């Protein structure tokens, strides 16, 4: 039976206001504006690769909401499932990029954003479930009690309809403590189709430490996920396909902006999943992650042709493409 979308997703979209490198937030007179949100980043990247994707959430009926929506539409994401609120706000976050010895700082201003007011009655369930896979993250249930209830409802309805779930742990220490995240997320990830979790999050949230392969196997055992993808920093990714451990080296990149690289990795993996080819997905994932690192903004701006050329070359090139 054919479905309308390759992927649907539910989550918060915010506006990112970033300080140029070398400036301090408290003294700057310039901010660069980009929309971003983990789930939306994945939907946008997949749409750029020609996949049919839809993002479900809530936005305010004002210029900021329309700005955020226009960026998703430009990427090719379907917004039919967005609830437009006459009263409410879009969350923002501020990024102060920094060179060593200072770390990059992120400051959130997202309390009471439109998505936190949503409930199950506002979701177009027929549209959300008209997909090959639903992608969710551990960010959304941390946003509000309503979201904490809504994500398990989405998962339950998807399972009842036989729709696979992709879930990215995506732990945010500024939203909740590790113990709270573990208690809430552990039941949500049981038996998912694809589980994404960095090695760092495996340690922080689930207390799983050790060599990367050991951590990966423990994640697979504790979640009963069909596939587990674990990023291991600049070394690339490890994956469990149900029988075998796969490894894919990172693609070298000149880093200008780290934010969104993990979502780009997830998008690439899910692109391969749609083809029934996890090794292809891992190659696409590290390629999209490298592209994300090399450009400003949360959304990856690319094309199927660019990704195919990079995959064929195995690595990026510094020469001019004429």
HELIX and SHEET records of a PDB file:
HELIX    1   1 UNK A   38  UNK A   48  1                                  11    
HELIX    2   2 UNK A   63  UNK A   75  1                                  13    
HELIX    3   3 UNK A  114  UNK A  117  5                                   4    
HELIX    4   4 UNK A  120  UNK A  122  5                                   3    
HELIX    5   5 UNK A  125  UNK A  128  1                                   4    
HELIX    6   6 UNK A  140  UNK A  142  5                                   3    
HELIX    7   7 UNK A  145  UNK A  160  1                                  16    
HELIX    8   8 UNK A  178  UNK A  188  1                                  11    
HELIX    9   9 UNK A  199  UNK A  206  1                                   8    
HELIX   10  10 UNK A  212  UNK A  223  1                                  12    
HELIX   11  11 UNK A  233  UNK A  235  5                                   3    
HELIX   12  12 UNK A  261  UNK A  274  1                                  14    
HELIX   13  13 UNK A  278  UNK A  293  1                                  16    
HELIX   14  14 UNK A  304  UNK A  313  1                                  10    
SHEET    1   A 8 UNK A  53  UNK A  56  0                                        
SHEET    2   A 8 UNK A   5  UNK A  10  1                                        
SHEET    3   A 8 UNK A 131  UNK A 137  1                                        
SHEET    4   A 8 UNK A 164  UNK A 168  1                                        
SHEET    5   A 8 UNK A 194  UNK A 196  1                                        
SHEET    6   A 8 UNK A 227  UNK A 231  1                                        
SHEET    7   A 8 UNK A 237  UNK A 240 -1                                        
SHEET    8   A 8 UNK A 245  UNK A 248 -1                                        
SHEET    1   B 4 UNK A  32  UNK A  36  0                                        
SHEET    2   B 4 UNK A  14  UNK A  19 -1                                        
SHEET    3   B 4 UNK A  92  UNK A  96  1                                        
SHEET    4   B 4 UNK A 105  UNK A 109 -1                                        
SHEET    1   C 2 UNK A  58  UNK A  60  0                                        
SHEET    2   C 2 UNK A  83  UNK A  85  1                                        
END                                                                             
